[in-house]
Amino acid sequence: MSNDEARPEGHQVRWEYLTAPILSHVSQQILNNFGADGWELVQVVPGPNADSLVGYFKREARP
């Protein structure tokens, strides 16, 4: 069942957002940890250092 099916009609989804550094040598572990906590990866952009990235995440806000 999708989130849309579980939501009452007319209910707008509220999101919370997170930005976090993603180090290239442990990126899979970092992404798996955020995913296990319910975070969905939205975008990855270059970080301030050559070996890092910045991930933008979102998840449905809990009431």
C-alpha positions in Angstrom: 0.0 0.0 0.0 1.4 3.4 -1.0 1.5 6.4 1.4 -1.3 8.0 -0.7 -3.6 5.1 0.0 -3.1 5.2 3.7 -3.7 9.0 4.0 -7.2 10.5 4.5 -8.5 12.4 1.5 -7.4 16.0 1.5 -4.5 15.4 3.9 -1.3 17.1 2.8 2.0 15.3 3.4 4.4 17.1 5.7 8.1 16.4 5.1 11.2 16.9 7.2 14.6 17.4 5.6 18.2 16.6 6.4 21.5 17.4 4.8 24.5 15.2 5.6 28.0 14.7 4.4 28.6 11.4 2.5 32.2 10.3 2.5 33.0 8.4 -0.6 34.8 5.5 1.1 31.8 4.7 3.4 28.9 6.0 1.2 27.0 2.7 1.1 27.0 2.3 4.8 25.9 5.9 5.3 23.1 5.6 2.8 21.9 2.3 4.3 21.9 3.8 7.8 19.8 6.8 6.7 17.5 4.5 4.7 16.9 2.2 7.7 15.8 5.3 9.6 13.2 6.2 7.0 15.2 8.8 5.1 14.8 9.0 1.3 17.8 10.3 -0.7 16.7 13.2 -2.9 19.9 14.6 -4.3 23.7 14.3 -4.0 26.0 17.3 -4.7 29.7 17.8 -4.5 31.0 18.6 -1.0 33.6 21.1 0.2 36.3 18.4 -0.1 37.3 16.4 -3.1 36.5 13.1 -1.3 33.1 14.1 0.1 29.6 14.6 -1.1 26.5 16.2 0.5 23.3 14.3 0.5 19.9 15.8 0.7 17.3 13.6 2.4 13.6 13.7 3.2 11.1 11.6 5.1 7.4 12.0 6.0 7.2 14.1 9.2 5.8 12.1 12.2 2.8 13.6 13.9 
